Amino acid sequence: MSEAQPAPAQMLRQNIVLVVACALIDPDGRVLIAQRPRGRSLAGLWEFPGGKVEAGERPEPALIRELHEELAIVVNEACLAPFTFASHTYPDFHLIMPLYLCRRWEGVVASQEGQVLKWVCPRKLHSYPMPAADVPLIAMLRDLL
């Protein structure tokens, strides 16, 4: 007897989008979050810095590129520690988002894309509205840090 295959209606019909994010951690144990600027989807919500992985790109170089573009910092791949990931279905796509931890970088963190930045104690992250995919990451970071 063969196993039943999922009916077409049960199969995921959405695009899967791979994005990478980073919990930058300062010497005081605070985590950097960025507020999505006006005019972008999910504007006003707070998130961990990062962005989309381009075709043919590995996650770590994508994150290094995004952190440089968004925050003007240079991160060495060896300083990125894979921590956990988010998997969340939005109305138009399914998001897979690895979250890395980083405690060392070169340069001074500075907004390059108009986003507001805040260093936040992990136990206070829940006070900032975040996209649904980011919310489960808060408890994990709080428990770690």
C-alpha positions as CSV (number, residue, x, y, z in Angstrom):
1,M,0.0,0.0,0.0
2,S,1.5,3.4,-1.0
3,E,1.4,6.5,1.2
4,A,-1.2,9.1,0.2
5,Q,0.2,12.2,-1.5
6,P,-1.0,15.5,-0.3
7,A,-3.9,16.9,-2.3
8,P,-2.9,19.9,-4.4
9,A,-4.9,22.2,-2.2
10,Q,-2.7,21.2,0.8
11,M,0.6,22.0,-1.0
12,L,2.3,25.3,-0.4
13,R,1.5,27.5,-3.3
14,Q,3.4,30.5,-2.0
15,N,6.9,31.6,-2.9
16,I,9.4,30.8,-0.2
17,V,11.5,33.9,0.6
18,L,14.9,33.5,2.4
19,V,16.0,36.4,4.4
20,V,18.8,36.6,7.0
21,A,18.8,38.6,10.2
22,C,21.3,39.4,12.9
23,A,21.0,40.1,16.6
24,L,23.9,42.5,17.1
25,I,24.9,42.4,20.8
26,D,26.8,45.3,22.4
27,P,29.2,44.9,25.4
28,D,26.2,45.7,27.7
29,G,24.2,42.7,26.4
30,R,21.7,44.9,24.5
31,V,20.4,43.9,21.1
32,L,20.1,46.3,18.1
33,I,16.7,46.6,16.5
34,A,15.6,48.8,13.6
35,Q,12.3,50.4,12.8
36,R,11.0,49.8,9.3
37,P,10.7,53.2,7.6
38,R,7.6,54.7,6.1
39,G,6.8,53.6,2.6
40,R,8.0,50.0,3.2
41,S,5.9,47.0,4.0
42,L,5.3,46.5,7.7
43,A,6.4,50.2,8.2
44,G,6.7,51.2,11.9
45,L,7.5,47.7,13.1
46,W,10.8,46.9,14.7
47,E,13.1,44.1,13.4
48,F,16.5,42.7,13.6
49,P,18.8,44.1,10.8
50,G,19.3,42.0,7.7
51,G,17.6,41.3,4.4
52,K,16.9,39.1,1.4
53,V,19.4,36.5,0.2
54,E,20.0,37.1,-3.5
55,A,20.0,34.3,-6.1
56,G,23.3,32.4,-5.9
57,E,24.2,34.0,-2.6
58,R,25.0,32.2,0.7
59,P,23.2,33.4,3.8
60,E,26.4,34.6,5.6
61,P,27.7,36.8,2.8
62,A,24.2,38.1,2.3
63,L,24.0,39.2,5.9
64,I,27.5,40.7,5.8
65,R,26.4,42.7,2.8
66,E,23.1,43.8,4.3
67,L,24.8,44.9,7.6
68,H,27.2,47.0,5.6
69,E,24.5,48.5,3.5
70,E,22.1,49.2,6.4
71,L,24.4,50.0,9.2
72,A,27.9,50.9,7.7
73,I,29.6,48.1,9.7
74,V,32.0,45.4,8.5
75,V,31.4,41.9,9.9
76,N,33.7,39.0,9.5
77,E,31.9,35.7,8.7
78,A,33.7,34.0,11.6
79,C,31.9,36.4,14.0
80,L,28.4,35.3,12.9
81,A,27.1,32.5,15.1
82,P,23.9,30.7,13.8
83,F,21.4,30.9,16.6
84,T,17.9,29.9,15.4
85,F,15.5,30.5,12.6
86,A,11.9,31.7,12.0
87,S,9.5,30.1,9.6
88,H,6.3,32.1,9.1
89,T,3.5,32.2,6.5
90,Y,2.5,35.7,5.4
91,P,-0.5,36.2,3.0
92,D,1.8,36.4,-0.1
93,F,4.8,34.3,0.8
94,H,6.4,32.0,3.3
95,L,9.4,33.4,5.1
96,I,12.4,31.4,6.2
97,M,14.8,33.6,8.3
98,P,18.0,32.3,10.0
99,L,18.9,34.5,12.9
100,Y,22.6,34.9,13.7
101,L,24.3,36.4,16.7
102,C,27.2,38.8,16.4
103,R,29.2,40.5,19.2
104,R,32.1,41.8,17.1
105,W,32.2,44.2,14.1
106,E,34.2,47.0,12.7
107,G,32.9,50.6,12.5
108,V,30.2,52.5,14.3
109,V,26.6,51.4,13.8
110,A,24.8,54.1,11.9
111,S,21.5,54.1,10.0
112,Q,22.1,54.2,6.3
113,E,18.5,53.8,5.0
114,G,16.6,56.2,7.2
115,Q,15.6,53.6,9.8
116,V,15.5,54.4,13.5
117,L,17.9,52.3,15.5
118,K,17.7,51.3,19.2
119,W,19.8,49.2,21.5
120,V,17.4,47.3,23.7
121,C,17.8,45.0,26.7
122,P,16.6,41.5,25.7
123,R,13.9,41.5,28.4
124,K,12.4,44.6,26.9
125,L,12.3,43.5,23.3
126,H,8.6,42.5,23.8
127,S,7.8,46.2,24.3
128,Y,8.5,46.9,20.6
129,P,5.9,45.8,18.0
130,M,7.6,43.4,15.5
131,P,6.6,41.5,12.4
132,A,5.0,38.2,13.3
133,A,8.0,36.2,12.1
134,D,10.3,38.0,14.6
135,V,8.1,37.6,17.7
136,P,9.1,34.0,18.6
137,L,12.7,35.0,18.5
138,I,12.3,37.5,21.4
139,A,11.9,34.8,24.1
140,M,14.9,32.8,22.7
141,L,17.1,35.9,22.8
142,R,15.9,36.8,26.3
143,D,16.6,33.3,27.6
144,L,20.1,33.3,26.1
145,L,21.1,36.7,27.1
